[in-house]
């Protein structure tokens, strides 16, 4: 079930849970995660939570080490293989990473962030025309995540 109000109660995992229907209902709103936040949803919808059977065997890291976002440095083009390996490792172990020395001016990045804030600050009806999972469209907005049996 997709929560559309702050009072929505989300079900616990059950054998009758229909993830595909919930995902379709979420997509049909074309409001994305920001739409959930704007509606005041207090609990994470089940479509965004990994079920217990997926988490079986996954142990939290209790090594006491402080988490750090992996940093990939593109400054030295002579170490292409090492950079590819860093991206692979960061993608597999963390799911994201920071890229430095990429050559994109800070001003361009700031303008991009301002553009994103302007876009997401618009009325939901404006954003809905861009909400899709169709990756062949040139301009889209949406929530993309691996579904089904993936551990991601």
C-alpha positions, 0 to 999 in steps of 0.5 A, spaced: 500 500 500 502 506 498 501 512 503 498 518 501 497 521 507 500 522 514 495 518 517 496 512 513 498 505 516 503 501 513 502 493 513 508 489 516 511 484 511 506 478 509 505 473 504 499 477 501 503 483 500 503 485 493 509 489 491 508 490 484 501 493 485 504 498 491 510 500 486 504 501 480 500 505 485 506 509 487 508 510 480 501 512 478 501 518 483 507 521 479 509 525 485 515 521 487 518 520 494 518 528 495 510 527 494 510 522 500 514 527 504 509 533 502 503 529 504 507 528 511 508 520 510 511 518 517 513 511 515 517 508 510 513 505 504 514 497 504 516 498 497 522 501 499 524 496 505 528 490 504 524 484 506 527 480 512 528 474 508 533 478 503 536 480 509 538 473 512 545 473 513 547 480 512 551 482 518 552 489 520 559 492 521 561 492 528 568 493 527 567 500 530 570 503 524 568 510 522 564 510 515 567 514 510 564 515 503 569 512 498 572 518 494 574 517 486 580 521 484 579 522 476 585 527 476 591 522 474 589 519 467 594 514 467 591 510 472 585 508 468 585 501 471 585 503 478 580 508 477 575 503 474 577 498 480 575 504 485 569 505 482 567 498 481 569 497 489 565 503 491 559 501 487 559 494 490 560 495 497 557 502 498 553 504 492 555 511 491 562 515 491 564 522 491 568 524 484 574 529 485 578 532 480 573 531 474 574 538 471 567 540 472 567 548 474 564 549 481 559 554 478 556 549 473 555 544 479 552 550 483 547 552 477 545 545 476 543 544 484 539 551 483 536 548 477 534 542 481 531 546 487 527 550 482 525 544 478 523 540 485 520 546 488 515 547 482 507 544 483 506 537 482 502 537 476 508 540 472 513 535 474 508 529 473 509 530 465 516 528 466 515 522 471 516 515 468 521 509 468 522 510 460 529 510 460 529 512 452 526 519 454 531 524 454 528 528 460 525 524 466 524 524 473 522 518 477 524 513 483 529 508 480 531 502 484 532 495 483 526 491 484 524 483 485 529 479 488 535 483 488 539 484 494 540 492 492 
